[in-house]
Each structure stands twice: as structure tokens, then as C-alpha cells.
Amino acid sequence: MQKTLYNLIELQEIDIKLDKLNQERGDLPFIVQSLEQNLNENEELLKKQKEQLDSLKVEENSNELELETQKEQLKKYDNQLYKVKTNREYDAIANETENVKQKIEEIENKLIEIASQMETLTSSNAEIEKKLVEIEKEYEEKNAELKEKISSSSEEENLLRHERDIIENSLTIQQKNVYERIRTAKKGIAVASSNGGVCSGCFSFIPPQKVVEIRNMKNIFYCESCGRILVWDKNEE
């Protein structure tokens, strides 16, 4: 158990160093991730709206062809009106003429609606393309800055992670889970020293008898106040 506790102390020290490296990078990882997500979302929106615009163009062409067809039909009916010989024939052609005029009006209204939608989409696409240029520029700058910071500390980080893996492999799954759970709940500090008779994590008083037991490093004890793993750290003697 003593070896396990010393491993936990060392694991905590490594994690503190790794956390410090991450803190030096600041919010850059989150900023880069956010910019990348924003970039992808706007690219997807632009793609979708361009597809909608293409579809509207096809619909516009179809309606324009239909409009020409109906106008030609209207001319035919207008010419036929001068050639009818009975009122019955006149009424029939006049009725068809009205139907064609109604269709022409519907098509023209539809074309106005399509033109309005196309104008809105074209304007929106222009704004998105402008936004994409700005986002991409900022993304490239921040990403380059992040890569530079990662590169400058990558050797140290890789060494620390290698050491961490070795220590972690010496612990049981339960011990690792407990350590990680406490570390997550207590802002990165799962192991606290009991030197001086107080918990170094929350500064709560520890009974003398318990301090003696902790100092023996034969069992795992937890702070009754904050729940951290209590150890006797020789470095603090």
C-alpha cells in the first residue's frame, strides 16, 4: 500500500505539471475548436443554401417555359375569336382564354416569389462567404499560435505523459477511478498532504492519532472534510 500511496503522490505531481502546461495555452484550444465548429457550420449552411438556389433556378426556368407556352396559347385563342361563327363557339373560346390568363397570372406571381427567394439567398450567401473569410483567417492565426505553444512544450508533455502511463498502470482500476473522480471534483487536486496536522487541500484539522496512521502509509485515508486522499509527503518534512 505504501508504494501505491507514493505512486499517487507522484501521479498528482505529474498532473499538476500537465495542468500548468495546459494553463499556459490558455483558452486557445477552446477558441480554435469553437472557430473550427463555426467554420464547418457556416460552410454547411452555405452549401445548403447554394443547393436551394440551384433548385430555385431550375424551378424558375421551368416556370418561364410554361409562361411562354401559355402566352402562345393565349395568342391562338385570341386569333380564334375572330374566326368563330356562333355564340357557343365564342363562349367556349372566351372561357378557355380566361383560364389561360389565370394560369399566366399564377405563373407570373410564382416567378415573382421565386425571384424574391433567390435575391434573399444570394444576399445571404454573400454575407456567409464574407464571414467565412474572416473566420478562416482568425482560425488560421489562432491555430498557428496554438501549434507553436504545443510544439514548444511537446517534448516535456510527452515525457510527463509517458511517466504518467507507467504510474497509472501500477494502480488498480478502482484506485484510478477514485483518483480521477476526486481530482475532477476538487479542481485537479486529489491527493493532499497531512503534514502539520491539517489537510493541505482544505486546511481542515486532522486528529493526531489519524496523522500518525497516515504517516505510516499503510492504508488509504480520506479527508473527512473535502474527501481528498491524505498522505504523508516526505518532501514537506
C-alpha positions as CSV (number, residue, x, y, z in Angstrom):
1,M,0.0,0.0,0.0
2,Q,2.9,2.3,0.8
3,K,4.1,2.0,-2.8
4,T,0.6,2.8,-4.1
5,L,0.4,5.9,-2.0
6,Y,3.8,7.1,-3.2
7,N,2.6,6.4,-6.8
8,L,-0.5,8.5,-6.1
9,I,1.7,11.4,-4.8
10,E,3.9,11.2,-8.0
11,L,0.8,11.0,-10.2
12,Q,-0.6,14.1,-8.6
13,E,2.7,16.0,-9.1
14,I,2.7,15.0,-12.8
15,D,-0.9,16.1,-13.3
16,I,-0.1,19.4,-11.7
17,K,2.7,19.9,-14.2
18,L,0.4,18.9,-17.1
19,D,-2.3,21.2,-15.9
20,K,0.2,24.0,-15.8
21,L,1.2,23.3,-19.4
22,N,-2.4,23.4,-20.4
23,Q,-3.0,26.7,-18.5
24,E,-0.1,28.3,-20.4
25,R,-2.0,27.5,-23.6
26,G,-4.9,29.4,-22.1
27,D,-8.2,29.3,-23.9
28,L,-6.6,28.7,-27.2
29,P,-7.7,25.1,-27.6
30,F,-11.3,26.1,-26.9
31,I,-11.1,29.1,-29.2
32,V,-9.6,27.0,-32.1
33,Q,-12.3,24.3,-31.5
34,S,-15.0,26.9,-31.5
35,L,-13.7,28.6,-34.6
36,E,-13.4,25.3,-36.4
37,Q,-17.0,24.4,-35.5
38,N,-18.2,27.8,-36.6
39,L,-16.3,27.4,-39.9
40,N,-17.9,24.0,-40.5
41,E,-21.4,25.2,-39.7
42,N,-21.2,28.2,-42.0
43,E,-19.7,26.1,-44.8
44,E,-22.6,23.6,-44.4
45,L,-25.1,26.4,-44.4
46,L,-23.6,27.9,-47.5
47,K,-23.6,24.6,-49.3
48,K,-27.3,24.0,-48.3
49,Q,-28.3,27.5,-49.5
50,K,-26.5,27.1,-52.8
51,E,-28.3,23.9,-53.4
52,Q,-31.6,25.7,-52.6
53,L,-30.6,28.5,-55.1
54,D,-29.8,26.0,-57.8
55,S,-33.2,24.3,-57.2
56,L,-34.9,27.7,-57.5
57,K,-33.1,28.4,-60.7
58,V,-34.4,25.1,-62.2
59,E,-37.9,26.0,-60.9
60,E,-37.6,29.5,-62.4
61,N,-36.6,28.1,-65.9
62,S,-39.5,25.6,-65.8
63,N,-42.0,28.3,-65.0
64,E,-40.6,30.7,-67.6
65,L,-41.0,27.9,-70.3
66,E,-44.5,27.3,-69.0
67,L,-45.3,31.0,-69.2
68,E,-44.2,31.2,-72.8
69,T,-46.3,28.2,-73.6
70,Q,-49.4,29.8,-72.0
71,K,-48.8,33.1,-73.8
72,E,-48.6,31.3,-77.1
73,Q,-51.8,29.5,-76.3
74,L,-53.4,32.8,-75.4
75,K,-52.4,34.2,-78.8
76,K,-54.0,31.3,-80.5
77,Y,-57.3,31.8,-78.6
78,D,-57.2,35.5,-79.4
79,N,-56.9,34.7,-83.1
80,Q,-59.6,32.1,-83.0
81,L,-62.1,34.6,-81.5
82,Y,-62.1,36.5,-84.8
83,K,-63.0,33.3,-86.7
84,V,-65.9,31.9,-84.7
85,K,-69.3,31.7,-86.3
86,T,-71.6,31.0,-83.3
87,N,-72.0,32.4,-79.8
88,R,-71.5,28.9,-78.4
89,E,-68.0,28.7,-80.0
90,Y,-67.3,32.3,-78.9
91,D,-68.2,31.5,-75.3
92,A,-66.1,28.3,-75.3
93,I,-63.0,30.1,-76.5
94,A,-63.6,33.1,-74.2
95,N,-63.8,30.6,-71.3
96,E,-60.5,28.9,-72.3
97,T,-58.9,32.4,-72.7
98,E,-59.8,33.3,-69.1
99,N,-58.4,30.0,-67.9
100,V,-55.1,30.7,-69.7
101,K,-55.0,34.2,-68.4
102,Q,-55.4,32.9,-64.8
103,K,-52.6,30.4,-65.3
104,I,-50.4,33.2,-66.7
105,E,-51.1,35.3,-63.6
106,E,-50.4,32.4,-61.3
107,I,-47.1,31.7,-63.1
108,E,-46.1,35.4,-63.0
109,N,-46.8,35.5,-59.3
110,K,-44.8,32.4,-58.7
111,L,-41.9,33.9,-60.7
112,I,-42.0,37.0,-58.5
113,E,-41.9,34.8,-55.4
114,I,-39.0,32.7,-56.8
115,A,-37.1,35.9,-57.7
116,S,-37.6,37.2,-54.1
117,Q,-36.3,34.0,-52.6
118,M,-33.3,33.9,-54.9
119,E,-32.5,37.5,-54.1
120,T,-32.6,36.7,-50.3
121,L,-30.5,33.6,-50.7
122,T,-27.9,35.4,-52.9
123,S,-27.6,38.2,-50.4
124,S,-27.3,35.7,-47.5
125,N,-24.7,33.6,-49.4
126,A,-22.6,36.8,-50.0
127,E,-22.7,37.5,-46.2
128,I,-21.8,34.0,-45.3
129,E,-18.9,33.9,-47.8
130,K,-17.6,37.2,-46.3
131,K,-18.0,35.8,-42.8
132,L,-16.2,32.6,-43.8
133,V,-13.1,34.6,-45.0
134,E,-13.0,36.4,-41.6
135,I,-13.5,33.2,-39.6
136,E,-10.9,31.2,-41.6
137,K,-8.3,34.0,-41.2
138,E,-8.9,34.1,-37.4
139,Y,-8.9,30.2,-37.2
140,E,-5.5,30.0,-39.1
141,E,-4.0,32.6,-36.8
142,K,-5.2,31.0,-33.6
143,N,-4.4,27.5,-34.8
144,A,-0.9,28.5,-35.7
145,E,-0.4,30.2,-32.3
146,L,-1.7,27.0,-30.5
147,K,0.6,24.8,-32.6
148,E,3.5,26.9,-31.7
149,K,2.7,26.7,-28.0
150,I,2.2,22.9,-28.2
151,S,5.4,22.5,-30.1
152,S,7.4,24.4,-27.5
153,S,6.2,22.2,-24.7
154,S,5.5,18.9,-26.6
155,E,8.8,17.2,-25.5
156,E,8.1,17.9,-21.8
157,E,4.5,16.9,-22.2
158,N,5.3,13.6,-23.9
159,L,7.8,12.8,-21.2
160,L,5.3,13.6,-18.5
161,R,2.5,11.5,-20.2
162,H,4.9,8.6,-20.6
163,E,5.7,8.7,-16.9
164,R,2.0,9.1,-16.0
165,D,1.2,6.0,-18.1
166,I,3.8,3.9,-16.2
167,I,2.4,5.0,-12.8
168,E,-1.2,4.6,-13.8
169,N,-0.5,1.0,-15.0
170,S,0.7,0.2,-11.4
171,L,-2.7,1.2,-9.9
172,T,-5.8,-0.9,-9.9
173,I,-8.8,0.2,-11.9
174,Q,-10.6,1.1,-8.7
175,Q,-7.7,3.2,-7.4
176,K,-7.5,5.0,-10.8
177,N,-11.3,5.7,-10.8
178,V,-11.2,7.0,-7.2
179,Y,-8.2,9.3,-8.0
180,E,-9.8,10.7,-11.2
181,R,-13.2,11.2,-9.5
182,I,-11.7,13.2,-6.6
183,R,-9.4,15.1,-9.0
184,T,-12.3,16.1,-11.2
185,A,-14.4,17.2,-8.2
186,K,-11.6,19.1,-6.5
187,K,-10.2,21.2,-9.3
188,G,-7.3,18.9,-10.2
189,I,-6.1,18.1,-6.7
190,A,-6.9,14.6,-5.5
191,V,-4.0,14.0,-3.1
192,A,-3.4,16.2,-0.1
193,S,-0.6,16.2,2.5
194,S,-1.4,15.7,6.1
195,N,1.9,17.2,7.3
196,G,1.3,19.7,10.1
197,G,-1.9,18.1,11.3
198,V,-4.1,19.7,8.6
199,C,-5.3,18.7,5.2
200,S,-3.3,20.7,2.6
201,G,-6.3,20.7,0.4
202,C,-8.9,22.3,2.6
203,F,-6.8,23.1,5.8
204,S,-9.2,21.1,8.0
205,F,-7.8,19.8,11.3
206,I,-6.7,16.1,11.4
207,P,-6.7,14.3,14.8
208,P,-3.2,13.5,16.0
209,Q,-3.9,9.7,16.1
210,K,-5.0,9.8,12.5
211,V,-2.0,11.8,11.5
212,V,0.2,9.0,12.9
213,E,-1.7,6.4,11.0
214,I,-1.4,8.4,7.8
215,R,2.3,8.8,8.4
216,N,2.7,5.1,8.5
217,M,1.4,5.0,4.8
218,K,-0.1,1.5,5.3
219,N,-3.7,2.4,4.4
220,I,-5.6,4.9,2.3
221,F,-7.2,7.6,4.3
222,Y,-9.6,10.4,3.1
223,C,-10.1,13.9,4.5
224,E,-13.4,13.9,6.3
225,S,-14.0,17.4,5.2
226,C,-13.0,17.6,1.5
227,G,-12.7,13.9,0.6
228,R,-9.1,14.1,-0.8
229,I,-6.7,11.2,-0.4
230,L,-4.5,12.0,2.6
231,V,-0.8,11.1,2.5
232,W,2.4,11.9,4.4
233,D,4.7,13.8,2.0
234,K,8.4,13.4,2.8
235,N,9.2,16.4,0.7
236,E,7.3,18.6,3.2
237,E,9.1,17.3,6.3
